[in-house]
Amino acid sequence: MSVSSAQPEMTQSETSQSEITQAEIAAEQARVSTLYDRLDHLRRQAEEQLASTIRAATSDTDQGVRERQHFAERLAQRAAALTAAERGLVIGRLDTDTGDRLYLGRIGMADDDAEPMLIDWRAPVAAAFYRATPAERLGIRRRRHLHLRQREVIGIDDDVLDFTAVDGDGQLAGEAALLNALRQARTGRMADIVATIQAEQDKIIRSGLSGILVVEGGPGTGKTVVALHRAAYLLYTHRDRLADKGILVIGPNRTFLRYVEQVLPGLGETDVVLGSIGDLYPPLRTAAVDPPATAMIKGDPRMVDLVAAAIVDHQRYPEDGLTVRVGDEEHSLDADFCRTLRDRARERAAQLQLPHNRVRPFVVERLLDELVGRELDRLEKMIDEVDVPELIEGEEDLDLRGFLDPKGMRANLAQSEAFSRAADLIWPELTPEGLLTELYTDADFRNRVATGLTPAERDSLTRPEPVEEPWTISDVPLLDELAELLGPAQELLDREAAEQRRAQAQRDSESLELDLAAAEAAELALEYADEDHGEILIEGSEVLSRYYDEGIIEPLADRARRDREWAYGHVIVDEAQELSPMAWRMLARRCPTGSMTAVGDLAQAAAPDSPQSWAAALDPVAAGRWRREALTVSYRSTGPILEYANGILAAAGSDATAPRAARPDGDEPWTSTATDLVRELPERLAGERDLIGEGNVAVITTPDRVDDCLALARSAFPEAASFADEDFLEAPVAVLTPEQSKGLEFDSVIIVAPDEIRAAGPRGHADLYVAATRPTRRLGLLQLP
């Protein structure tokens, strides 16, 4: 039974109940105030420890410096987590059968005697808050949700679990709290759901770390936010395994990542890298897309053999042999020598599992051995033919071979352009960018290596040169595949070695830099004192942030983001149904342990080659190592909206399981034919804005109509924004395509030209389904004649 503190009209008995409720709220306020006082104390303590660590006497050893850096970084993260917990610190209370009262919150806190004051929502004991039902109480008599505005308790919702008078299937925990949250206007940023997690969501959040967990669910079932809460839970529960590796969260685009980026810090976790597929080949970051047919070929698993063949094609030898000048003499190497050297290099690569560029030093050394040996033989023969002049008294036995310098000769030859060209003819140094550019621009090369593609498929890879933005999202997995097969080029290795030398020099000077922080903090304190601010605490995080900026102490997320070979402890993939086979291969390399969470909905897949099943997507990279869980309740859209959307799938012959609505009632979707779109769209937008009050409205239409619809929207609402605008998420009116709307939600949605969306391609019904499931309250369809 759910009992809410909000009651609009009260009888005399209800007035008495209200007085009891207000007394309960007052009692909870006292407890919440105590917990916030403790939060303030712990935050000050962490900042003081951080400042003290920075001021501490330095160690003469690198190990000491690194240990202090690590400790300072953890203190900074602790201070950040305490700060992030400020909003909605306390979630609720559990009353147990044994008479205990357990308060749950965003973080765990204990008093000075280590007695628990607030239990972290991720702790095992907290699971009952989300899973207990009247049928299975888990030792809980009552579950209380606390509603906070800043630090004030403004309401409570009680679920009395030992009563039998519970609605129907009794699956929704804290229904009053949940429905209240669902009715809130959208802000343009995803909110966490830690206070209203439901039983089926909690089961997924707390699922084990190993293997790939597929979380499938229809629109609005909370797939994304559950995945983010799972990231926070895993970092909390498996910190010993994940703290030094971090978690990678992959989203469909950067706007979506901006939409969700506040959830994890709000849950107290910062060791997370958010990115899209286009961000996984640093320093490249791209959001450019290929035409669908081209993207389909680039993501095809046949590209694995194609890029491997492209490398092998460059492991040639000159059929006429080659000639290299050494000093003043030219030496010829016949085709048999060149072929033998090439074959030995291939054998070495296969035996030692070396990437292409790692074998080039072997080829270079064998070439140097041969050429320097030949030149020394030539010079020694010349020396043998020279008599030492008899006029040099006492030097009759002088051996001119002593004047030869094999090491110098070898070094000079290795640095000559002629020698580099000769080595390139047998085993060239290759880069992913250079090889992929050649594949796209050289038709003869493409035809030689792309034998597994049809002529039309090969032609789809053609790219003219030059282009403004050479790389697309679909190129990134190919570049990454090539980087694995090629290994780093010598130029990159030289840069990395230089960077290591700079890093060592930086470590050598860190002690002095960190000591200066204390003086800086003191100066800052004096400045405030001079301005009559009174006694203040200089936050250690403020000082430390300057050293983050200077690269002295670098956060894990920043280190991981710029390292292509970083091995993450866990990977979370949103809109997983959209990933190509090549993208899945790349992600598997990012997480050698194979620990992932993939969330998606096959019914929303837009690409023509989208997988028909999760087995088709995952078996190539994780056969036998993935499992599936389903979310069945939609918390976004109302019953009437879901009924319309599910009809789209049924009409397309889809057998996807439709989610049930947490809110079965709501406004019916409206449909209108716009004979004058210039007049009607602004009027409809104004009407929707009036009906929803606070919140946002989206216009979703085909790509070729976005610009016109945006202009019409701005005629009524100048602040209307398109997907490309920086303030898109904050705009009261947004105009976008179905593809761009994935993962987002709006209070009201107007779909312009729905029939055109449906007819746009073989998966047009999926695009229309996505568009129709974005609203939380109202849906309208403007047909065009």
FILOZA-247562 format. One record per residue (C-alpha): residue in one letter; x, z, y. Coordinates in steps of 0.25 Angstrom, whole numbers. Layout:
  type      u      w      v
     A      X      Z      Y
...
***
This chain:
  type      u      w      v
     M      0      0      0
     S      6     -4     14
     V      2      4     26
     S      6     -1     39
     S      8      7     52
     A      1     -4     60
     Q    -14     -2     61
     P    -22     -9     72
     E    -35     -2     72
     M    -37     12     67
     T    -48     21     62
     Q    -47     36     63
     S    -41     37     49
     E    -31     26     53
     T    -28     33     66
     S    -23     45     57
     Q    -15     36     48
     S     -9     30     61
     E     -5     44     66
     I      2     46     52
     T      9     32     53
     Q     14     36     67
     A     20     49     62
     E     26     41     51
     I     32     31     61
     A     38     43     69
     A     44     49     57
     E     50     36     53
     Q     55     34     67
     A     63     47     66
     R     70     42     53
     V     73     28     59
     S     79     34     72
     T     88     43     63
     L     92     31     55
     Y     95     23     68
     D    103     35     73
     R    111     34     60
     L    113     19     62
     D    119     21     76
     H    128     31     71
     L    133     23     59
     R    135     11     69
     R    143     19     79
     Q    151     24     67
     A    154     10     62
     E    158      6     76
     E    167     18     78
     Q    174     15     65
     L    176      1     68
     A    182      4     81
     S    191     14     75
     T    195      4     64
     I    199     -6     75
     R    207      5     83
     A    214     11     70
     A    229     10     69
     T    233     -3     63
     S    240     -5     49
     D    253    -12     48
     T    248    -19     35
     D    239    -31     34
     Q    231    -24     23
     G    228    -13     33
     V    224    -23     44
     R    215    -30     34
     E    209    -17     29
     R    206    -12     43
     Q    200    -26     47
     H    191    -25     34
     F    186    -11     38
     A    184    -15     52
     E    175    -27     48
     R    167    -18     38
     L    165     -8     50
     A    160    -20     59
     Q    151    -25     48
     R    145    -11     46
     A    143     -9     61
     A    136    -23     62
     A    127    -19     50
     L    123     -6     57
     T    120    -14     70
     A    112    -24     62
     A    104    -13     56
     E     98     -9     69
     R     86    -18     68
     G     76    -12     58
     L     86     -2     53
     V     76      5     44
     I     67     -3     35
     G     58      7     28
     R     57     19     19
     L     55     22      4
     D     47     34     -1
     T     51     37    -15
     D     44     44    -26
     T     55     55    -25
     G     51     58    -11
     D     63     51     -5
     R     62     43      8
     L     72     31      9
     Y     74     23     22
     L     78      9     20
     G     86      1     31
     R     94    -11     34
     I    107     -3     31
     G    110     10     23
     M    114     22     31
     A    118     36     27
     D    120     49     34
     D    133     56     36
     D    131     63     22
     A    129     49     16
     E    114     52     14
     P    106     39     15
     M     98     38     27
     L     94     23     26
     I     95     14     14
     D    100      0     15
     W     89    -10     11
     R     98    -16      1
     A    101     -4     -7
     P     95     -3    -21
     V     86      9    -17
     A     80      0     -6
     A     75    -10    -16
     A     62     -2    -18
     F     59     -4     -4
     Y     56    -19     -7
     R     53    -18    -21
     A     43     -7    -23
     T     29    -10    -26
     P     17     -1    -29
     A     18     -7    -44
     E     33     -3    -44
     R     36      7    -34
     L     51     10    -38
     G     49     24    -34
     I     44     22    -20
     R     31     28    -15
     R     31     22     -1
     R     39     11      6
     R     39     11     21
     H     43      0     30
     L     47      4     44
     H     45     -5     56
     L     56     -4     67
     R     57    -10     81
     Q     71     -7     85
     R     72      8     81
     E     58     11     82
     V     48     13     70
     I     36      5     74
     G     29      5     60
     I     29      8     46
     D     23      1     33
     D     21     10     21
     D     20      4      6
     V     14     15     -2
     L     18     11    -16
     D     12     22    -24
     F     -2     18    -20
     T     -9      8    -30
     A    -17      1    -19
     V     -8    -11    -17
     D    -12    -25    -14
     G    -12    -36    -25
     D      2    -39    -31
     G      9    -28    -22
     Q     22    -36    -20
     L     24    -36     -5
     A     31    -23     -1
     G     28    -17     13
     E     17    -28     15
     A     14    -22     29
     A     29    -23     33
     L     31    -36     27
     L     18    -43     34
     N     22    -37     47
     A     36    -43     46
     L     30    -57     42
     R     21    -57     54
     Q     32    -55     64
     A     35    -67     73
     R     47    -75     70
     T     60    -73     78
     G     68    -85     75
     R     77    -76     66
     M     75    -72     52
     A     72    -57     50
     D     77    -49     39
     I     66    -44     29
     V     73    -31     25
     A     61    -23     28
     T     51    -31     21
     I     58    -37      9
     Q     49    -39     -3
     A     51    -36    -18
     E     54    -50    -22
     Q     63    -52    -11
     D     70    -39    -13
     K     72    -42    -28
     I     80    -55    -23
     I     88    -48    -12
     R     93    -38    -23
     S     96    -48    -34
     G    110    -48    -40
     L    122    -55    -34
     S    126    -64    -45
     G    122    -78    -47
     I    113    -87    -38
     L    100    -81    -34
     V     89    -91    -30
     V     78    -86    -21
     E     67    -96    -21
     G     55    -94    -13
     G     45   -102     -4
     P     45   -102     11
     G     45    -88     17
     T     48    -80      5
     G     60    -74     12
     K     71    -82      4
     T     80    -82     15
     V     79    -68     20
     V     79    -63      6
     A     92    -70      4
     L     98    -64     17
     H     94    -50     12
     R    100    -53     -1
     A    113    -56      6
     A    112    -42     13
     Y    109    -35      0
     L    120    -42     -8
     L    130    -38      3
     Y    125    -24      2
     T    125    -23    -13
     H    137    -31    -17
     R    146    -28     -5
     D    158    -26    -13
     R    157    -40    -18
     L    152    -47     -6
     A    158    -40      6
     D    171    -48      6
     K    164    -61      2
     G    151    -61     10
     I    138    -69      8
     L    135    -84     13
     V    121    -87     17
     I    118   -102     17
     G    106   -107     26
     P    100   -121     28
     N    105   -122     42
     R    111   -115     54
     T     98   -112     61
     F     93   -105     48
     L    105    -97     48
     R    103    -92     62
     Y     89    -89     58
     V     94    -79     47
     E    107    -75     53
     Q    102    -61     58
     V     96    -56     44
     L    109    -52     38
     P    116    -45     49
     G    102    -38     51
     L    104    -33     37
     G    118    -28     40
     E    126    -39     33
     T    136    -48     40
     D    145    -53     28
     V    137    -66     27
     V    140    -80     31
     L    128    -88     35
     G    129   -103     35
     S    124   -117     30
     I    129   -127     21
     G    135   -134     33
     D    144   -122     36
     L    151   -120     23
     Y    163   -129     25
     P    170   -122     37
     P    173   -125     48
     L    163   -136     47
     R    149   -132     51
     T    138   -143     50
     A    123   -144     51
     A    123   -159     50
     V    114   -165     39
     D    115   -178     31
     P    103   -188     29
     P     96   -182     16
     A    101   -193      7
     T    115   -191     11
     A    114   -176     10
     M    108   -177     -4
     I    120   -185     -9
     K    130   -176     -2
     G    124   -164     -9
     D    123   -171    -23
     P    132   -165    -34
     R    138   -179    -36
     M    146   -176    -24
     V    155   -167    -32
     D    160   -178    -40
     L    161   -187    -28
     V    169   -178    -19
     A    179   -175    -31
     A    180   -190    -33
     A    183   -192    -18
     I    195   -183    -20
     V    200   -190    -33
     D    199   -203    -26
     H    210   -198    -16
     Q    219   -194    -27
     R    225   -208    -29
     Y    239   -214    -30
     P    245   -226    -23
     E    244   -237    -34
     D    256   -244    -27
     G    264   -231    -26
     L    269   -225    -13
     T    281   -225     -5
     V    286   -213      3
     R    298   -212     13
     V    307   -200     11
     G    318   -200     22
     D    323   -214     23
     E    319   -219      9
     E    305   -223      4
     H    302   -219    -10
     S    291   -226    -19
     L    282   -218    -29
     D    275   -228    -38
     A    261   -227    -43
     D    264   -220    -56
     F    270   -209    -49
     C    259   -208    -39
     R    248   -208    -50
     T    256   -198    -58
     L    257   -188    -46
     R    242   -190    -43
     D    238   -187    -58
     R    247   -175    -58
     A    240   -170    -46
     R    226   -172    -52
     E    231   -165    -64
     R    236   -153    -56
     A    223   -152    -48
     A    215   -152    -61
     Q    224   -142    -68
     L    225   -132    -57
     Q    211   -135    -51
     L    217   -138    -38
     P    209   -145    -26
     H    214   -158    -22
     N    223   -154    -10
     R    229   -143    -17
     V    236   -153    -26
     R    242   -161    -15
     P    254   -152    -14
     F    257   -155    -28
     V    257   -170    -25
     V    265   -168    -13
     E    276   -160    -20
     R    277   -170    -31
     L    278   -181    -21
     L    289   -174    -14
     D    296   -171    -27
     E    296   -186    -30
     L    300   -191    -16
     V    310   -181    -13
     G    316   -182    -27
     R    317   -197    -25
     E    324   -196    -11
     L    334   -185    -16
     D    337   -194    -28
     R    340   -206    -18
     L    348   -197     -9
     E    356   -192    -20
     K    359   -206    -25
     M    364   -209    -11
     I    373   -197    -11
     D    379   -200    -24
     E    383   -213    -18
     V    390   -207     -6
     D    405   -202     -6
     V    408   -191      2
     P    419   -196     12
     E    433   -192      8
     L    436   -189     22
     I    428   -176     21
     E    439   -167     16
     G    435   -158      5
     E    420   -163      3
     E    423   -173     -8
     D    413   -165    -17
     L    402   -164     -6
     D    388   -166    -12
     L    379   -173     -2
     R    367   -169    -10
     G    368   -156     -3
     F    363   -162     10
     L    350   -166      4
     D    338   -158      8
     P    327   -159     -3
     K    318   -149      4
     G    319   -155     18
     M    317   -168     12
     R    304   -163      5
     A    299   -156     17
     N    301   -169     26
     L    295   -178     16
     A    283   -168     14
     Q    280   -169     29
     S    281   -184     31
     E    268   -192     33
     A    273   -203     23
     F    274   -192     12
     S    260   -187     15
     R    254   -201     14
     A    260   -203      1
     A    254   -189     -4
     D    241   -194      1
     L    241   -206     -7
     I    242   -198    -20
     W    235   -185    -16
     P    229   -184     -2
     E    225   -171      5
     L    210   -172      7
     T    200   -165     15
     P    185   -163     12
     E    182   -169     26
     G    191   -181     24
     L    186   -184     10
     L    171   -183     14
     T    173   -192     26
     E    180   -202     18
     L    168   -202      8
     Y    158   -204     19
     T    165   -215     26
     D    173   -223     16
     A    164   -231      7
     D    175   -235     -3
     F    179   -221     -5
     R    165   -217     -7
     N    162   -227    -17
     R    174   -224    -25
     V    171   -209    -26
     A    155   -208    -25
     T    153   -216    -38
     G    142   -206    -42
     L    133   -210    -30
     T    125   -222    -29
     P    129   -232    -18
     A    117   -227     -9
     E    122   -213    -11
     R    136   -216     -7
     D    131   -223      5
     S    123   -211      9
     L    137   -204     11
     T    142   -214     21
     R    145   -208     35
     P    150   -216     46
     E    162   -211     54
     P    163   -204     64
     V    151   -195     64
     E    149   -183     74
     E    146   -173     63
     P    153   -177     51
     W    149   -167     41
     T    135   -163     37
     I    129   -151     29
     S    130   -160     16
     D    144   -163     18
     V    148   -148     18
     P    147   -146      3
     L    155   -159      1
     L    166   -154     10
     D    166   -141      3
     E    167   -148    -11
     L    178   -156     -6
     A    185   -144      0
     E    185   -138    -14
     L    190   -150    -21
     L    201   -153    -11
     G    206   -139     -7
     P    212   -137      7
     A    221   -148     14
     Q    235   -144     18
     E    231   -144     32
     L    221   -133     30
     L    230   -125     21
     D    240   -125     33
     R    229   -121     43
     E    225   -110     33
     A    240   -105     32
     A    241   -105     47
     E    228    -97     48
     Q    234    -87     38
     R    246    -86     46
     R    238    -83     59
     A    229    -73     51
     Q    242    -66     47
     A    247    -65     61
     Q    233    -60     65
     R    234    -49     55
     D    248    -46     60
     S    242    -43     74
     E    229    -37     70
     S    234    -23     71
     L    237    -25     86
     E    224    -32     88
     L    215    -21     81
     D    222    -10     89
     L    219    -17    102
     A    204    -16     98
     A    205     -1    101
     A    210     -3    115
     E    200    -13    117
     A    189     -4    113
     A    194      7    122
     E    195     -3    134
     L    181     -7    131
     A    176      8    131
     L    183     10    144
     E    176     -2    150
     Y    163      4    146
     A    167     18    151
     D    171     12    165
     E    157      6    166
     D    150     19    164
     H    145     16    150
     G    148     30    145
     E    153     33    131
     I    151     21    122
     L    156     17    108
     I    164      4    107
     E    159     -3     95
     G    170     -7     86
     S    162    -19     82
     E    163    -24     97
     V    178    -23     96
     L    179    -28     82
     S    171    -40     85
     R    182    -45     95
     Y    191    -45     83
     Y    182    -52     74
     D    182    -63     85
     E    197    -63     85
     G    198    -65     70
     I    205    -52     67
     I    193    -47     59
     E    184    -58     54
     P    171    -56     48
     L    169    -60     33
     A    158    -70     37
     D    167    -77     47
     R    178    -78     37
     A    169    -83     26
     R    162    -93     36
     R    175   -100     39
     D    181   -100     24
     R    176   -112     16
     E    181   -105      3
     W    175    -91      6
     A    169    -86     -7
     Y    156    -78     -3
     G    150    -67    -12
     H    136    -73    -11
     V    129    -85     -5
     I    115    -86      0
     V    108   -100      1
     D     96   -102      9
     E     87   -115      7
     A     95   -116     -6
     Q     86   -127    -11
     E     92   -137      0
     L    107   -135     -5
     S    113   -147    -11
     P    121   -146    -24
     M    134   -148    -16
     A    130   -137     -7
     W    128   -128    -19
     R    142   -131    -24
     M    148   -127    -11
     L    140   -114    -11
     A    144   -111    -25
     R    159   -112    -20
     R    156   -102     -9
     C    151    -91    -19
     P    160    -91    -31
     T    152    -80    -37
     G    140    -88    -37
     S    132    -77    -30
     M    121    -84    -22
     T    107    -83    -17
     A     99    -96    -15
     V     86    -96     -8
     G     77   -107     -7
     D     64   -115    -11
     L     65   -128    -18
     A     51   -131    -12
     Q     57   -132      1
     A     69   -141     -3
     A     70   -153      7
     A     81   -161      1
     P     78   -173     -8
     D     88   -168    -18
     S     83   -154    -17
     P     84   -147    -31
     Q     72   -146    -39
     S     76   -132    -45
     W     86   -121    -42
     A     93   -124    -55
     A     96   -138    -50
     A    102   -132    -38
     L    110   -121    -44
     D    114   -124    -58
     P    125   -133    -54
     V    132   -122    -47
     A    126   -109    -54
     A    120   -113    -67
     G    115   -100    -74
     R    119    -92    -62
     W    106    -92    -53
     R     93    -85    -53
     R     80    -87    -46
     E     71    -78    -38
     A     58    -81    -31
     L     51    -76    -18
     T     36    -78    -19
     V     31    -73     -6
     S     31    -80      7
     Y     33    -70     19
     R     33    -81     29
     S     21    -90     29
     T      6    -86     28
     G     -3    -89     16
     P     -9   -101     23
     I      4   -107     27
     L     10   -106     13
     E     -3   -112      7
     Y     -1   -124     16
     A     14   -125     13
     N     12   -123     -2
     G      2   -135     -2
     I     14   -144      3
     L     22   -141     -9
     A     10   -143    -18
     A      7   -156    -12
     A     21   -160    -15
     G     20   -156    -30
     S     29   -145    -28
     D     28   -134    -39
     A     35   -123    -30
     T     29   -109    -31
     A     23   -106    -17
     P     26    -92    -11
     R     14    -83     -8
     A     12    -78      6
     A     14    -64     10
     R      4    -67     21
     P     -8    -74     14
     D    -16    -75     27
     G    -12    -83     40
     D    -16    -94     49
     E    -19   -107     42
     P    -10   -119     44
     W    -16   -129     54
     T    -14   -144     54
     S    -17   -154     65
     T    -14   -169     68
     A     -7   -170     81
     T    -11   -183     88
     D     -3   -179    100
     L      9   -171     96
     V     14   -171    110
     R      2   -162    114
     E     -1   -155    101
     L     12   -150     96
     P     15   -142    109
     E      1   -137    109
     R      2   -132     95
     L     15   -125     97
     A      9   -118    109
     G     -3   -114    100
     E      6   -109     89
     R     14   -101     99
     D      2    -94    104
     L     -3    -91     90
     I     10    -85     85
     G     14    -77     98
     E     28    -73     96
     G     36    -81     85
     N     40    -96     84
     V     34   -109     81
     A     41   -121     74
     V     37   -136     74
     I     42   -142     61
     T     43   -157     60
     T     51   -169     55
     P     65   -171     60
     D     61   -183     68
     R     50   -176     75
     V     58   -163     79
     D     62   -168     93
     D     48   -173     97
     C     42   -160     92
     L     53   -151     99
     A     50   -159    112
     L     35   -156    111
     A     38   -141    107
     R     47   -139    120
     S     36   -145    128
     A     28   -133    125
     F     39   -123    122
     P     52   -127    129
     E     60   -117    120
     A     56   -124    108
     A     69   -127     99
     S     73   -137     88
     F     81   -133     76
     A     94   -137     83
     D     92   -128     95
     E    100   -115     96
     D     88   -107     99
     F     79   -113     88
     L     77   -100     81
     E     72    -93     93
     A     63   -104     99
     P     48   -101     99
     V     46   -115     95
     A     55   -123     85
     V     55   -137     81
     L     62   -141     67
     T     61   -149     54
     P     57   -143     41
     E     71   -143     36
     Q     76   -135     48
     S     65   -125     46
     K     69   -121     33
     G     71   -106     32
     L     65   -103     46
     E     51    -98     49
     F     42    -98     61
     D     29    -92     65
     S     22   -105     67
     V     25   -119     62
     I     20   -132     66
     I     23   -144     57
     V     23   -157     64
     A     21   -170     56
     P     20   -162     42
     D     17   -176     35
     E     30   -182     40
     I     38   -170     35
     R     31   -171     21
     A     34   -186     21
     A     48   -185     26
     G     55   -186     12
     P     53   -182     -3
     R     54   -167      1
     G     45   -168     13
     H     35   -159      7
     A     46   -148      6
     D     49   -150     21
     L     34   -148     25
     Y     34   -136     16
     V     46   -130     23
     A     39   -132     37
     A     26   -127     33
     T     32   -114     28
     R     40   -110     40
     P     28   -103     48
     T     25    -88     46
     R     12    -89     53
     R      6   -102     57
     L      8   -117     52
     G      3   -129     59
     L      4   -144     55
     L      4   -155     65
     Q      1   -168     58
     L      4   -181     66
     P     -5   -193     65
***
